[in-house]
Amino acid sequence: MRRPFASTVRLDIAELVRARWFLVYSLVFGGIVVALMGFGVTESRVTGFTGLSRMMVVYIQLAMAILPVFVLVTTVRSLVGEREAGVVEYMLSLPVPLSAWYWGRLTARFITAAVPVVLAVVLAVGYGLMRAGDIPWVELAASIGLMVSLTWCFLGIAFLISALSRSADVAQGIALVVWLMLLVFMDLVLLGVMVREHLPAETAVMIALANPMQVFRTAAMVVFDPELVLLGPSAWVILDVFGAAGYLAWALLYPVVLGTAAAVGGYLAFRRGDLV
């Protein structure tokens, strides 16, 4: 079981690295860091953030908007696209268990999606060391953990959509709808309705925190602002229920659990469905 899994991961990584989307994906995140350094963000000071901390605040906010849609769009065609192309039939003719093939592909996608994000942070750290600036190591480690956790979450969602869809075009459309719902609907429409209906603040905040993108956004604030001054009155509910450390742990674990549950659901649907 280990050998087919490792072979699938290695083969898929080699294939993904040669793909154009991986080059664009790497250039986007590397380019964001280079642009932030070039625009002098590390030398600016806004609401108490300065140096590398200031740049990481901006980088994380940009990653929250770019990372989920990149992961969804580039991954959601992986299973259904190969089923349409007849690649699944070819793979099933080889002595590779279906579980090793599925989880090997998921692992390879995770590695290729997470590495450019982490390398961009390493590039920022190298720049900070060259400038002899203070490196917020704890904040950087927490930021990397949050972005890796969000990557795994949306990879699991993408594999679930790909396993349930009957065509690549339908899968891509569903992925965009899911991204838009998480980005806009949960924050603007749903919460607006709840406020109008006079729901308790605790209920509204807890429903909002079911959205992994909202969890990531708020946790990114906690990393650099443990008292959540930037969030306003909602911070009282979060800090009373979780505390700063507890909420950061929730933000790291919840997307991983959600992504794993979605990936398992995708595997069960893929195994029980019509593979050819």
C-alpha angles and dihedrals in degrees: 000000000000095000097053090045093050091045091051092050093048094046094046093048090052090050094046094048089056092051120101094231091063091054091048091045092052093045092051096056095037090046091052091057093045091048092049090051091046093051091053097245090148090059095049126089122213126169092339098312117119140156118008091346090061091050093048091052090056093041093052093049090051091046090054090061098039106035100061096047092044092051094045097046096045096042107036093077094052100095103024092042093054090045089055091047093050094243092126090060089053093048092049089056089061124078091258119122114234091236092054091049094048098044092039091057091046091051092048091050090049093052094048092046097047101041097067091048092051094043090054089057090047088053090053091049090051089052091049092050092050090052090048090235130151112275114212094214097175093049091047092051091049091048092051090049092051093050093046090049092050090048092055091046095056093040089058091048091048093051091049091052091045092050094049098043124091097207137026093239092054091048092052092048092050090049092055091047091051091050093049092047092052092043100045115005100056094048104036111022105030097039091045090056092048092051091049090051089052097240115175114272091238092057093048093049094047092051090049090052090060085074107088092209091054090047090052093047094050094043090053087059092048091054093062100021110037092180092052094226090160093057097058126205094349087070090071091063094046095046093044093052101036111008119220096283093041093050092049089052089049091050091052097045104035097063090046092052092045093048092046092050091050092047092050090049089050091050093050091048092046093048095048097040132081104285097188 
